[in-house]
């Protein structure tokens, strides 16, 4: 759930562009691979989403109160959990902008 430095820089750049738009809500959803228990994965997904939320609010404090975080844990994979590359793709955070 700790952001790598390159991911944090990418997020900061993307969030700078968000300041120019108006949103009713920003939903940040954390996902995991299927390694570990479902309970652990739900918690990890939420931690991932919260890490992104923290960077967002540090860079765009005007979005305070508009940002919600959720977790899907391992429930919505986008790749196979049978391979290392598939598991890596499933460990992600999605940002949904609701206008």
C-alpha positions as CSV (number, residue, x, y, z in Angstrom):
1,X,0.0,0.0,0.0
2,X,3.0,2.3,-0.1
3,X,3.4,4.2,-3.3
4,X,6.6,3.9,-5.2
5,X,8.3,7.2,-5.9
6,X,7.6,7.0,-9.7
7,X,3.9,6.3,-9.1
8,X,3.7,9.2,-6.7
9,X,5.2,11.6,-9.3
10,X,2.8,10.3,-12.0
11,X,-0.2,10.8,-9.6
12,X,0.9,14.3,-8.7
13,X,1.1,15.3,-12.4
14,X,-2.4,13.7,-13.1
15,X,-3.9,15.4,-10.1
16,X,-2.6,18.8,-11.3
17,X,-4.8,18.4,-14.3
18,X,-7.9,17.6,-12.2
19,X,-7.8,21.1,-10.7
20,X,-9.1,22.4,-14.0
21,X,-12.3,20.3,-13.8
22,X,-15.4,20.2,-11.6
23,X,-16.5,16.9,-10.0
24,X,-19.3,15.9,-7.8
25,X,-17.3,13.0,-6.5
26,X,-14.0,11.2,-6.9
27,X,-14.0,7.5,-6.1
28,X,-10.7,5.7,-5.5
29,X,-11.0,1.9,-5.6
30,X,-8.2,-0.4,-4.4
31,X,-7.7,-3.9,-5.8
32,X,-5.4,-6.8,-5.0
33,X,-4.3,-10.1,-6.4
34,X,-5.7,-13.3,-5.0
35,X,-2.7,-14.1,-2.8
36,X,-3.7,-14.1,0.9
37,X,-7.0,-14.3,2.6
38,X,-10.1,-12.4,1.4
39,X,-10.1,-10.3,4.6
40,X,-6.5,-9.4,4.2
41,X,-7.0,-8.4,0.6
42,X,-10.0,-6.2,1.4
43,X,-7.9,-4.4,4.0
44,X,-4.9,-4.1,1.6
45,X,-7.1,-2.8,-1.2
46,X,-8.5,-0.1,1.2
47,X,-5.0,0.8,2.3
48,X,-4.0,1.2,-1.4
49,X,-6.9,3.5,-2.1
50,X,-6.2,5.6,1.0
51,X,-2.6,6.0,-0.1
52,X,-3.7,7.5,-3.4
53,X,-6.3,9.6,-1.6
54,X,-3.5,11.0,0.6
55,X,-1.5,12.1,-2.4
56,X,-4.5,13.6,-4.1
57,X,-5.5,15.7,-1.1
58,X,-1.9,16.8,-0.5
59,X,-1.8,18.1,-4.1
60,X,-5.4,19.3,-4.5
61,X,-6.8,20.1,-1.0
62,X,-9.9,21.7,-2.7
63,X,-11.1,18.1,-3.3
64,X,-11.5,17.5,0.4
65,X,-15.0,16.1,1.1
66,X,-15.4,15.0,-2.6
67,X,-13.1,11.9,-2.3
68,X,-14.3,8.5,-1.2
69,X,-12.3,5.3,-1.0
70,X,-13.4,1.8,-1.5
71,X,-11.9,-1.7,-1.8
72,X,-12.8,-4.6,-4.0
73,X,-9.9,-6.7,-2.7
74,X,-9.4,-9.7,-5.0
75,X,-13.0,-9.7,-6.3
76,X,-12.5,-7.9,-9.7
77,X,-9.3,-9.2,-11.3
78,X,-8.4,-7.9,-14.8
79,X,-5.8,-10.7,-15.4
80,X,-5.1,-14.2,-14.3
81,X,-3.9,-14.7,-10.7
82,X,-2.1,-17.8,-11.9
83,X,1.0,-15.9,-13.2
84,X,3.3,-13.3,-11.6
85,X,2.5,-10.8,-14.4
86,X,-1.2,-11.3,-14.0
87,X,-1.1,-10.8,-10.2
88,X,0.9,-7.6,-10.8
89,X,-1.8,-6.3,-13.1
90,X,-4.5,-7.1,-10.4
91,X,-2.6,-5.0,-7.8
92,X,-3.9,-1.6,-8.8
93,X,-6.0,1.5,-7.9
94,X,-8.7,2.9,-10.1
95,X,-9.9,6.5,-9.9
96,X,-13.4,7.1,-11.0
97,X,-14.4,10.7,-11.7
98,X,-18.1,11.4,-11.3
99,X,-19.2,14.7,-12.9
